[in-house]
Amino acid sequence: MPEPRRIVLGLSGASGAPLGVRALELLHAAGCEVHLVVSEAARAVLAAECQRTAESLAPLAHRVHDPRDFCAPIASGSFRCDGMLIAPCSMKSLAGIAHGYADNLLLRAADVCLKERRRLVLVAREAPLSLIHLENMRLVTLAGGIILPPVLGFYTRPASLAEAVDQICGKALELLGVESEVYRRWE
Ligand SMILES: Cc1cc2nc3c(=O)[nH]c(=O)nc-3n(C[C@H](O)[C@H](O)[C@H](O)COP(=O)(O)O)c2cc1C
């Protein structure tokens, strides 16, 4: 049996909290050891969009880290992990990552991923995008991160929003090397 994958999952305060919740469910179902960090703003969006608290997600995570806790293991490069997913990723968090401005644990953990050359996937959500957003995406890409906007894939003919969410989350997991049954490939 392969070792369980250790993944850091961040939820930031962009619209799309259901993407973060679903990603967590899929990572948990895949047997991953998930280290979850939910930003302050994400807590508000989680309440507005999913009627959930960050604490309610705890049963699906190995650990839930306080975004103010810079002493958490995921704040250090010596804590080994297979990668980090931020879903959804706000333009503020994107900016912090692009410029190495790690003023909360979510940003610090992403910064660590880039410096350690580990996989970092950002489900960056805003519309429309300004030049600043695009330049920050360019910078993160140059640094080795992957920008995965939550774009609908019509070729799978999703019958519901839930199916569209599954496809986006399945793609994000695939980029982290985690298999999920919900991801549908073009045959
Ligand atoms: C309901 C709601 C929806 C939001 N949607 C977005 C969004 O789609 N993209 C974005 O960049 N910011 C969005 N914001 C603003 C962010 O929450 C705000 O910039 C915050 O500072 C992000 O902080 P964080 O990245 O530390 O979570 C939204 C805020 C709220 C309350």
Ligand as a Chemical Component Dictionary entry (heavy atoms), coordinates in Angstrom:
data_LIG
# 
_chem_comp.id                   LIG 
_chem_comp.type                 NON-POLYMER 
_chem_comp.pdbx_formal_charge   0 
_chem_comp.three_letter_code    LIG 
# 
loop_
_chem_comp_atom.comp_id 
_chem_comp_atom.atom_id 
_chem_comp_atom.alt_atom_id 
_chem_comp_atom.type_symbol 
_chem_comp_atom.charge 
_chem_comp_atom.model_Cartn_x 
_chem_comp_atom.model_Cartn_y 
_chem_comp_atom.model_Cartn_z 
_chem_comp_atom.pdbx_ordinal 
LIG C1  C1  C 0 -18.956 36.781 0.414  1  
LIG C2  C2  C 0 -17.583 37.235 -0.007 2  
LIG C3  C3  C 0 -17.105 36.864 -1.239 3  
LIG C4  C4  C 0 -15.836 37.251 -1.643 4  
LIG N1  N1  N 0 -15.386 36.832 -2.867 5  
LIG C5  C5  C 0 -14.118 37.112 -3.247 6  
LIG C6  C6  C 0 -13.619 36.557 -4.461 7  
LIG O1  O1  O 0 -14.290 35.841 -5.195 8  
LIG N2  N2  N 0 -12.324 36.816 -4.764 9  
LIG C7  C7  C 0 -11.499 37.572 -3.967 10 
LIG O2  O2  O 0 -10.335 37.739 -4.303 11 
LIG N3  N3  N 0 -11.971 38.117 -2.814 12 
LIG C8  C8  C 0 -13.246 37.899 -2.422 13 
LIG N4  N4  N 0 -13.730 38.402 -1.241 14 
LIG C9  C9  C 0 -12.878 39.306 -0.453 15 
LIG C10 C10 C 0 -11.881 38.588 0.444  16 
LIG O3  O3  O 0 -12.580 37.854 1.446  17 
LIG C11 C11 C 0 -10.952 39.622 1.117  18 
LIG O4  O4  O 0 -10.096 40.207 0.135  19 
LIG C12 C12 C 0 -10.110 39.043 2.209  20 
LIG O5  O5  O 0 -9.200  40.028 2.668  21 
LIG C13 C13 C 0 -9.321  37.839 1.778  22 
LIG O6  O6  O 0 -8.502  37.414 2.854  23 
LIG P1  P1  P 0 -7.777  36.001 2.872  24 
LIG O7  O7  O 0 -7.137  35.807 1.546  25 
LIG O8  O8  O 0 -6.777  36.127 3.984  26 
LIG O9  O9  O 0 -8.794  34.971 3.167  27 
LIG C14 C14 C 0 -15.020 38.049 -0.800 28 
LIG C15 C15 C 0 -15.520 38.417 0.453  29 
LIG C16 C16 C 0 -16.781 38.017 0.844  30 
LIG C17 C17 C 0 -17.279 38.426 2.204  31 
# 
loop_
_chem_comp_bond.comp_id 
_chem_comp_bond.atom_id_1 
_chem_comp_bond.atom_id_2 
_chem_comp_bond.value_order 
_chem_comp_bond.pdbx_ordinal 
LIG C1  C2  SING 1  
LIG C2  C3  SING 2  
LIG C2  C16 DOUB 3  
LIG C3  C4  DOUB 4  
LIG C4  N1  SING 5  
LIG C4  C14 SING 6  
LIG N1  C5  DOUB 7  
LIG C5  C6  SING 8  
LIG C5  C8  SING 9  
LIG C6  O1  DOUB 10 
LIG C6  N2  SING 11 
LIG N2  C7  SING 12 
LIG C7  O2  DOUB 13 
LIG C7  N3  SING 14 
LIG N3  C8  DOUB 15 
LIG C8  N4  SING 16 
LIG N4  C9  SING 17 
LIG N4  C14 SING 18 
LIG C9  C10 SING 19 
LIG C10 O3  SING 20 
LIG C10 C11 SING 21 
LIG C11 O4  SING 22 
LIG C11 C12 SING 23 
LIG C12 O5  SING 24 
LIG C12 C13 SING 25 
LIG C13 O6  SING 26 
LIG O6  P1  SING 27 
LIG P1  O7  DOUB 28 
LIG P1  O8  SING 29 
LIG P1  O9  SING 30 
LIG C14 C15 DOUB 31 
LIG C15 C16 SING 32 
LIG C16 C17 SING 33 
# 
